[in-house]
Amino acid sequence: MRDVIITDRLRRARANSAEGMAWLDRLPDLIARTCARWELAVSGPPYTGGVCGWVAQVRRADGSPAVLKVTWPHPEAAGEAAALRWWDGAGAVRLVAEDAADWVMLLEPCLPGTPLREAGLPDERGLDLAAELLNGLWAKGIPEGEGDVFGSMQSACREWADVAAARVEELGDRLVELGIDRGILGLGIELLRSLPGSAERRVVVHGDFNPGNLLAAQRSPFLAIDPKPMLGDPAFDPWQLVAQLGWPFRRTDAPTVVPRRIRRLADQLGLSAERIAAWGVARDVEGGLWAASDGRAEDGAKWIRSAMQVAPMLG
């Protein structure tokens, strides 16, 4: 087996704790043992963008391609394999094999693997293709007797709301300096608390449905990867697609383009446009406060300003 390459980005991300350093030390042996057990040969360099896992193309004993993923153990990824198994290829890559104890998965490859955000498609076409994937993911609803493995959106959002509220107090005058109205922060936090419990439908949501996690594939134009699944409101999922495909908030016509995108997705997904917008406010307030508290105040302010642009859709 060729020498295992650990990317600089993964090493930097995980070397900030004793646990992370210990995992990095174990990683080459873990990959080697997995390849020997599953009769795999690493056939390409590791993905360079990952900060929570090692991912590379491999060849199986019969010569067929696959992807090996070794995940840094963390709560958000705990349900990834279960979600892929539940969806069974309907909108997402298939799970081929799993070693839950070592947080290792063998996955169906996405070839050529171009992310939707880099595919050069018209934005409307990208939205339509992504909506097809979401409808596929949600179609099966919730597995009986296995819901606990995915975690509750209501519990997660309650925790996010508590943390966001604490960050508002922690940041204090810094928010005023950035021109952030506390009203939008209060609205976002209240929506985090109220939206999960008012959903009329519950599904296994992807949880990180951004256009970088939708890859060009052979058996489907695109397939979703890297879920952070939860049980809850399907209207949670579309927001990252709205906000990140073509980065519409950077455009001068954002006040027109963003609502149009939301309504287009609402029509195709059978959801309320107002509810998708509400999740946009909630998620961008939460994300903006996280960035600001992480020392990236200007980035956080941009997220919160995007929430302010969407808030008028809430009536």
N, C-alpha and C positions, 0 to 999 in steps of 0.2 A: 504494500500500500504506500502511495506517495505520502510525503510529509504533510501533516495537517497544518494548514495556514489559518491563523486566527487574525482576523482583520483588526487594524488599529482602532477602528471605531468601536467594535465590540469590546476590545480590551480596555479602552478608556472608560466605556460606560460601566463595565462591571468591576473595574479595579478600585472602586471607591469604597469598598467594604471588605472585611475579612472573609465574609461568606462568598463574595464575588471573586476574590482572588483564589479562594480554595476551589471554586467551580472552574475557573479558568485553568488551574493546574490540572484538574481531572479531565478536562474536555478532550484533549488529544487521545487519551486512553479510552475514554467513553466512545468516541467516534470510531476508533480502531476496533474495539470489541463489538460494536454494533454492526460494522461492516463485515466482520468475520462471521457473526451469528446469522446475519441475513444474506450473506454471500453477495455483498455489494462492492463495487469499485468506484471511488470518487472519480468523476469524469470531467469536472470543471471547477473553476475557482469558486470560493464561497461568495455569497451575496454580500456586497460591501456596505449596504445601507442598514443592516440590522444592528440593533443595540440590545435586544433581549433574546438572541438566539443565533446559533450557527446553522446556515442553510447552504446546501450545495447540490448540484446535480450529481447523480450516481447512475451506474449501470447495474442491473440485476443479473443473476446468473444466466438467464436466458437471453441477455443482451438488450432487454427493453429498458428504456429510460425511466427514472423516477427522481424524486427529490427527497433528500434526507434533511430533517429538521431536528436539531437538538436545542431545546428551549431552556433558558434560564428560569428556574422555578419561581413563579410569582403568581399571585392570585388571579390577575386578569386572564392569564393563559390556561387556567385550570380546566376550563370547559371546552377548549379548542377541539381536541380529538373527539369528544362526545358530540359536539355540534356537527363536525364533518361526517361523523358516522350517521347521525340522524338525517342529515340532508342527502346523503348518499349520492352526491354528484348533481343534485338538482340546484344549479346555480353556483356551486362551489366545487373546488377540487375534491376528489375522492381520497379518503383515508385508505391506504393500502395495508399498513401494519402499525402497531403501536406498542411501545414499552412504557407503560404509565409510570413505573417506578423510577425510570431514568429520564422521564420527560422527553422521549424520543418518538418521532413519527416518520413513517415512510409515506410519501404523498404522490399522487398523480402529478406528472409534470405539466406545466403550462408552456407550450411552445407556439410561437416564438417568445412569449412572456413579456411583451411590451405593455407597460402600464397604460390604462385608459387615458391618464392625464398627458401621456406622451405620444398617443396614437395618431394625432393630427386629424382627428375626425371633427366635423362640425359639432358644436356643443349640443345641439338638439339631438343629433344622432347618438352622441354619447349618453345623454340622459335617457333616451329610449332603450338603449341596450342595457343600461344599468337597471332600469325599472323592470325589465324582463327577468334579470337575475334576482332582484328582491322578491318579485312575485313567486319565483321558484323556491327561494329559501323559506318564505313564509307559508307556502301552500300546505305543508304537513302539520302546521300548528305546533302542539306541544306533546312530547312523548309521555305516555302514561307511566307513572311510577318512577320517572327519572328526572323530574323537574329540578330537584335539589342540586344536581350537578352543575346546572347553569347559573344558579344564583338568581336572586330577585332584583329586578330593576327598581322596585319601590325601595328596597333596603339600600341599594347602592346610591340612589339619588338622594335619599334622606341623609346619608353620610356626606355626599358631595355638598349638599346644601349647608350642613353644619360647618364644614370646613370653609366653604365660600363666605359664610357670614363672619366667621372668625377672621378671615383675611381682609374683609372690608374694614374691620376695626383695627387690624394690624397696620394696614396701609394708610388709613386715616387721611391726613392732609395731602399725601402724595397723589391720591385720586383727584383731589381738587386741582392740584397743579397740572394734572393731565387733562383737565376739562371734562371729567367724568361726572355725570349727574348720578347721585346716589339713588334716584328713583328707578333707573334702569337696572341697577344692581339689586335693589329690593324686589323688582318684578322678576328678574331671572331666578333669584333664590326661591321666591314663592312658587314659581312654575316648576322648579326641580322638586319641590315637595308635593305639589298637587297633581301634576300631569300623570305620573304612573298609576295613581289610584283611580283616575277618571277614565281610563282607557276602556273602550267597548270590546276590544279584542286583544288577546295575548298570544304571542308567538315566540319562537326562539329568534331573537334579533341577532344580527351580525355583530353589532356593537362598535365596529370601526370601518364603516363602509365608505372609505374615502377612495378617490380615483387612483391612488397608488396601490391599492389592494385589489384592483380588478385587472387581471392580466389576460392578454390575448392568448387564446388556446386553439387546439385543433378540433376538438369535438363540439366546441361552442365558440362564438366570436370572442367572448370573454368569460372568465370564471373568477369567483371571489376567493381570496386567500386570507389567512391570518385573522380569523374572527376572534372577538372578545365577547362571547355570547352571554346573554341574559334572557330571562323570561319577562316579557312585558310588551309595551305598546309598540306596534310596528312603525308608528310615525316618528319614533326615535331615530331610525336608520337613515332617512334620506338627507339629513341636513349637511353632512360633510360633502356629499355629492353636489348639493346646491352651491355650497360656499367655496369648494376647491376646484371644481372642474372649470378650467379657464380663469380662475380667480376673479369672479365678476365684481367683487367689492373694490377692485383696483380700477374699475372702469368708471368713467364719468356718468354713464347711463345706468349705474347700479340700481338706483331707485325704481327703474322700469324693468330691468333685466331680471333681478332677483325675484320679485313677485311673479313674473311670468314663468320663471323656472319652477317655482313652488307650485303654481296652479297646474302646470303641465304634468309634473310628477304626481300631484294629487289625483288628477284624472286617470292616470295610468295605473295607479296603485290602489284606487278605491278608498282614498283617505281624504280627510278634511284639510284643505290648504291652510286654514287657520291653525290647525293642530301642528302641522309641519313647521309653520312659522314660529309657533310657541316653543317648540323644541329648539329651534334655532336660537331664540333669545336665551333660553335656559342654558344651552350648551356653550354659547359664546360668552356669556357672562361667567360661567364656571371656568371655562378655559382661559379667559382673559385675566381673571383674578389669580389663577394658578401661575400664568406667565409673569404677571406683575410681582407676585410674591417670590418668584424664582429669580428675580433680578432683571427681568426683561419687561420693564414697565411700558416702554413704547409699543412693543408687540402686544402686550395685554390690552393696552388702550385701543389698538386697532380692532381687536376682537370685540371689545365692548361697544365700540362705535358701530360695528356691523350689526350688533344686536339692536342698537338704537334705530337703525334704518329699517329693520324688519318689524319692530314693535307696532307700527301703525296698522299692520295686517291683523292685529288681534282685536280690533274693534273698540 
